[in-house]
Amino acid sequence: MTDIEPVRFRRAGQPRRKLLRSALAIGTLPVVPALSAATPSTTPAGAASAAHPATTTAASSGPSAPRPTVVLVHGAFADSSSWGAVMSRLERRGYPVIGVANPLRGLAGDSAYVSSVLDTIAGPVILVGHSYGGAVITNAAVGYPHVKALVYVAAFAPDQGESALAILGQYPGSQLPPVLTVRPFPGGQDAYVNPADFRQVFAADVPDREARLMAAGQRPLALAAFAEPSSAPAWKSIPSWFLVAGADRAIPPAAERAMALRAGSRTEVIRGASHAVMVSHPDATARLIEAAARATS
């Protein structure tokens, strides 16, 4: 019996800005309005029309067409090395791959940074985001018609005006807030996952030694980024795929399913997978990315 459960979904106010530190102080997250439902649609709308320097070169059709570039965006408490096993599989299949160093300073700035990377790529792009990186690609791809697909891997896919904090508040069950350690930096505060809790909450199905190394090398997310509202989402104009981690303890699987349903994403669920699903299940992750590439080529 396979661990992958295929699911096919169709597309079916501003949350209060409150720093996560306040939620940590009481060990809970605020209750916020429910995710808004989108109007059902059987066909993805056309890409946004704003022009960018890298959007003029399109892939030709036919068997000789070049493969799209896969741009991988990590989330909080990780770095681009978390994509390593996925990268190696995609490269063996002939895909150019870029692992973006997500700044993790704030949603608007991080999204602009990823957009600047898209400006440098000629030809089609498959844009992939894990965790908070999903919120980043949701914003970064707007106005880039050469981004042919969005792939969410145990990720946030916010609607306009939503924040990561709001989504966690609406779908309780995340074990992440109570295990965060806050450290100040000039101009703000950073959140880290307590190393003693990292494997349980973030990477429960990753070998212990590897999880310890991930915990030691984690990159923090500025606390303000958790509460920063998203702009207009790219998933309303770009086809999307969604990998739901069935045993995610950072983003509740119910939240991932709801976001996938709202976005009309082609969805797969990996039962028993942790939040670090791209590390523990690189084959399934790479296959979903390749499926998006093939469907949009």
C-alpha positions as CSV (number, residue, x, y, z in Angstrom):
1,M,0.0,0.0,0.0
2,T,1.4,3.3,-1.0
3,D,1.8,6.2,1.5
4,I,0.6,8.7,-1.1
5,E,-3.1,9.4,-1.1
6,P,-4.1,11.3,-4.3
7,V,-6.8,13.9,-3.9
8,R,-8.3,16.0,-6.6
9,F,-9.7,19.3,-5.6
10,R,-11.3,22.1,-7.7
11,R,-11.2,25.7,-6.8
12,A,-14.1,26.0,-5.0
13,G,-10.6,41.0,6.0
14,Q,-7.7,41.8,7.0
15,P,-6.7,39.7,10.0
16,R,-5.6,41.4,13.2
17,R,-1.9,41.9,13.2
18,K,-0.6,40.5,16.5
19,L,3.0,39.4,17.0
20,L,3.5,35.8,17.7
21,R,5.4,36.7,20.8
22,S,2.1,37.7,22.4
23,A,0.6,34.3,21.5
24,L,3.6,32.5,22.9
25,A,3.2,34.3,26.2
26,I,-0.1,32.7,26.8
27,G,0.7,29.5,24.8
28,T,-2.2,29.9,22.4
29,L,-2.9,31.5,19.1
30,P,-5.7,34.0,18.5
31,V,-8.9,32.9,16.8
32,V,-9.3,34.8,13.5
33,P,-11.9,34.8,10.8
34,A,-12.2,31.6,8.6
35,L,-10.4,31.2,5.3
36,S,-12.6,32.8,2.7
37,A,-13.9,30.5,0.0
38,A,-13.0,31.3,-3.6
39,T,-15.5,31.0,-6.5
40,P,-15.3,27.5,-8.0
41,S,-13.5,27.3,-11.4
42,T,-12.7,24.4,-13.6
43,T,-10.1,26.2,-15.6
44,P,-7.2,28.3,-14.2
45,A,-7.4,31.9,-15.3
46,G,-4.7,33.4,-17.5
47,A,-1.5,34.7,-16.0
48,A,-1.3,38.4,-14.9
49,S,-0.3,40.8,-17.7
50,A,2.4,42.9,-16.1
51,A,5.7,42.6,-18.1
52,H,9.1,41.8,-16.7
53,P,12.4,41.4,-18.5
54,A,12.6,37.6,-18.2
55,T,9.1,36.9,-19.4
56,T,9.5,37.3,-23.1
57,T,11.1,33.9,-23.8
58,A,8.7,31.0,-23.8
59,A,9.4,27.3,-24.1
60,S,8.6,25.9,-27.6
61,S,6.2,23.0,-27.8
62,G,7.2,19.4,-28.8
63,P,9.6,16.8,-27.5
64,S,12.6,19.0,-28.0
65,A,11.3,21.8,-25.8
66,P,13.7,22.8,-22.9
67,R,12.6,21.8,-19.5
68,P,11.4,24.6,-17.2
69,T,13.7,25.9,-14.5
70,V,12.6,24.8,-11.0
71,V,13.0,27.5,-8.4
72,L,12.8,26.2,-4.9
73,V,12.0,28.5,-1.9
74,H,12.6,27.2,1.6
75,G,10.6,28.4,4.6
76,A,11.3,29.3,8.2
77,F,13.8,27.3,10.3
78,A,15.4,25.8,7.2
79,D,17.7,26.7,4.4
80,S,18.2,25.7,0.7
81,S,20.0,22.5,1.8
82,S,16.7,21.1,2.9
83,W,15.9,20.7,-0.9
84,G,19.1,18.8,-1.5
85,A,17.6,15.4,-2.2
86,V,14.8,16.9,-4.3
87,M,17.4,18.9,-6.3
88,S,19.5,15.9,-7.1
89,R,16.5,14.0,-8.4
90,L,15.3,16.9,-10.6
91,E,18.7,17.5,-12.0
92,R,19.0,13.8,-12.9
93,R,15.8,14.2,-14.9
94,G,17.2,17.2,-16.8
95,Y,15.6,20.1,-14.9
96,P,17.7,23.3,-14.2
97,V,17.3,24.0,-10.5
98,I,17.8,27.1,-8.4
99,G,17.6,26.9,-4.6
100,V,16.8,30.5,-3.5
101,A,18.2,31.8,-0.2
102,N,15.0,33.2,1.3
103,P,15.9,36.2,3.5
104,L,13.1,35.4,6.1
105,R,12.9,39.1,7.1
106,G,9.4,40.0,6.0
107,L,6.8,38.8,3.5
108,A,6.9,41.8,1.2
109,G,10.7,42.0,1.2
110,D,11.2,38.3,0.8
111,S,8.7,38.1,-2.0
112,A,10.4,41.0,-3.8
113,Y,13.7,39.2,-3.4
114,V,12.3,36.0,-5.0
115,S,10.8,38.1,-7.8
116,S,14.2,39.6,-8.5
117,V,15.5,36.0,-9.0
118,L,12.6,35.4,-11.5
119,D,13.7,38.5,-13.4
120,T,17.0,36.8,-14.2
121,I,15.5,33.5,-15.6
122,A,14.6,33.3,-19.3
123,G,12.0,30.7,-20.2
124,P,9.3,28.9,-18.1
125,V,9.6,28.5,-14.4
126,I,8.0,26.1,-11.9
127,L,8.0,27.9,-8.5
128,V,8.0,25.8,-5.4
129,G,7.6,26.8,-1.8
130,H,7.9,25.0,1.5
131,S,6.2,26.2,4.7
132,Y,6.5,30.0,4.9
133,G,8.1,29.8,1.5
134,G,4.6,29.1,0.2
135,A,3.4,32.5,1.3
136,V,6.5,34.0,-0.4
137,I,5.8,32.3,-3.8
138,T,2.1,33.3,-3.6
139,N,3.2,37.0,-3.7
140,A,6.4,36.7,-5.7
141,A,4.8,35.1,-8.8
142,V,2.2,37.8,-9.4
143,G,2.8,39.5,-12.8
144,Y,5.2,36.9,-14.0
145,P,3.6,35.0,-16.9
146,H,6.6,32.8,-17.4
147,V,5.9,31.2,-14.0
148,K,3.8,28.3,-15.3
149,A,3.0,26.5,-12.0
150,L,3.1,26.9,-8.3
151,V,3.9,23.9,-6.1
152,Y,3.1,24.1,-2.4
153,V,5.0,21.6,-0.2
154,A,3.5,21.5,3.3
155,A,3.1,25.3,2.8
156,F,1.1,28.4,3.4
157,A,-1.0,29.6,0.5
158,P,-2.6,32.7,1.9
159,D,-5.4,34.8,0.3
160,Q,-5.2,38.5,0.2
161,G,-5.0,40.1,3.6
162,E,-4.3,36.8,5.4
163,S,-1.1,36.0,7.4
164,A,0.6,32.8,8.4
165,L,-0.4,33.6,12.0
166,A,-4.1,34.0,11.0
167,I,-4.2,30.7,9.3
168,L,-2.6,28.9,12.3
169,G,-5.2,30.6,14.5
170,Q,-8.1,29.4,12.4
171,Y,-6.8,25.8,12.3
172,P,-5.6,24.9,15.7
173,G,-3.2,22.0,16.4
174,S,0.1,23.5,15.5
175,Q,2.8,22.5,18.1
176,L,5.1,25.2,16.7
177,P,4.3,28.3,18.8
178,P,5.1,26.9,22.2
179,V,8.6,25.6,21.2
180,L,9.8,28.9,19.6
181,T,12.7,30.8,21.1
182,V,12.8,34.5,20.5
183,R,16.0,36.5,20.1
184,P,16.3,40.2,19.4
185,F,18.2,41.6,16.4
186,P,18.7,45.2,15.4
187,G,15.3,46.3,14.3
188,G,13.2,43.3,15.3
189,Q,13.0,39.9,16.8
190,D,13.8,36.4,15.4
191,A,12.1,33.1,16.1
192,Y,14.0,29.8,16.3
193,V,12.7,26.4,17.1
194,N,14.1,25.1,20.3
195,P,16.6,22.4,19.2
196,A,15.3,19.9,21.8
197,D,11.8,20.1,20.2
198,F,12.9,20.5,16.5
199,R,12.6,16.8,15.5
200,Q,9.2,16.3,17.2
201,V,7.6,19.3,15.7
202,F,9.4,19.9,12.4
203,A,11.0,16.7,11.3
204,A,9.5,13.7,13.1
205,D,10.1,11.2,10.2
206,V,13.6,12.4,9.5
207,P,16.5,10.3,11.0
208,D,17.5,11.7,14.4
209,R,21.1,12.6,13.4
210,E,19.9,14.5,10.3
211,A,17.2,16.3,12.3
212,R,19.8,17.4,14.9
213,L,21.9,18.9,12.1
214,M,18.8,20.6,10.7
215,A,18.1,22.1,14.1
216,A,21.6,23.3,14.6
217,G,21.7,25.0,11.1
218,Q,18.2,26.4,11.1
219,R,17.6,29.9,9.9
220,P,15.3,32.1,12.0
221,L,12.2,33.9,10.7
222,A,11.6,37.5,11.8
223,L,8.5,37.5,14.1
224,A,6.9,40.3,12.2
225,A,6.7,38.1,9.1
226,F,4.3,35.7,10.8
227,A,1.7,38.5,11.1
228,E,2.4,40.3,7.8
229,P,-0.7,40.1,5.5
230,S,-0.4,38.7,2.1
231,S,-1.1,40.6,-1.1
232,A,-3.2,39.4,-4.0
233,P,-2.4,35.7,-4.5
234,A,-0.7,34.3,-7.6
235,W,-2.7,31.0,-7.2
236,K,-5.7,32.8,-8.6
237,S,-4.1,33.1,-12.0
238,I,-1.4,30.3,-12.0
239,P,-2.2,26.6,-11.8
240,S,-1.1,25.1,-8.5
241,W,-0.1,21.7,-7.0
242,F,-0.1,21.0,-3.3
243,L,1.7,18.3,-1.3
244,V,-0.1,17.8,2.1
245,A,2.0,16.4,4.9
246,G,-0.4,14.1,6.7
247,A,1.3,14.2,10.1
248,D,2.4,17.8,10.0
249,R,2.8,19.3,13.5
250,A,3.8,22.8,12.3
251,I,1.0,23.6,9.9
252,P,-2.1,21.4,10.6
253,P,-2.9,19.1,7.7
254,A,-6.5,20.5,7.9
255,A,-5.2,23.9,7.1
256,E,-3.1,22.6,4.2
257,R,-6.1,20.8,2.7
258,A,-8.3,23.9,3.1
259,M,-5.8,26.1,1.3
260,A,-5.3,23.5,-1.5
261,L,-9.1,23.3,-1.9
262,R,-9.5,27.0,-2.1
263,A,-6.7,27.4,-4.6
264,G,-8.0,24.6,-6.8
265,S,-4.7,22.8,-6.4
266,R,-4.0,19.3,-7.8
267,T,-3.3,17.7,-4.4
268,E,-1.5,14.7,-3.0
269,V,-1.4,13.7,0.7
270,I,1.5,11.7,2.2
271,R,0.2,10.0,5.2
272,G,2.5,10.0,8.2
273,A,4.8,12.7,6.6
274,S,6.2,15.5,8.9
275,H,6.5,19.2,8.0
276,A,9.9,18.4,6.5
277,V,8.3,16.2,3.9
278,M,10.7,17.2,1.2
279,V,13.6,15.8,3.3
280,S,11.8,12.6,4.3
281,H,10.0,12.0,1.0
282,P,12.1,13.5,-1.7
283,D,10.9,11.1,-4.4
284,A,7.3,12.0,-3.9
285,T,8.1,15.7,-3.8
286,A,10.2,15.6,-7.0
287,R,7.4,13.6,-8.7
288,L,4.8,16.2,-7.9
289,I,7.1,19.0,-9.2
290,E,7.7,17.1,-12.4
291,A,3.9,16.5,-12.7
292,A,3.4,20.2,-12.6
293,A,6.1,20.8,-15.1
294,R,4.7,18.3,-17.6
295,A,1.1,19.5,-17.2
296,T,2.1,23.1,-18.0
297,S,4.6,22.5,-20.7
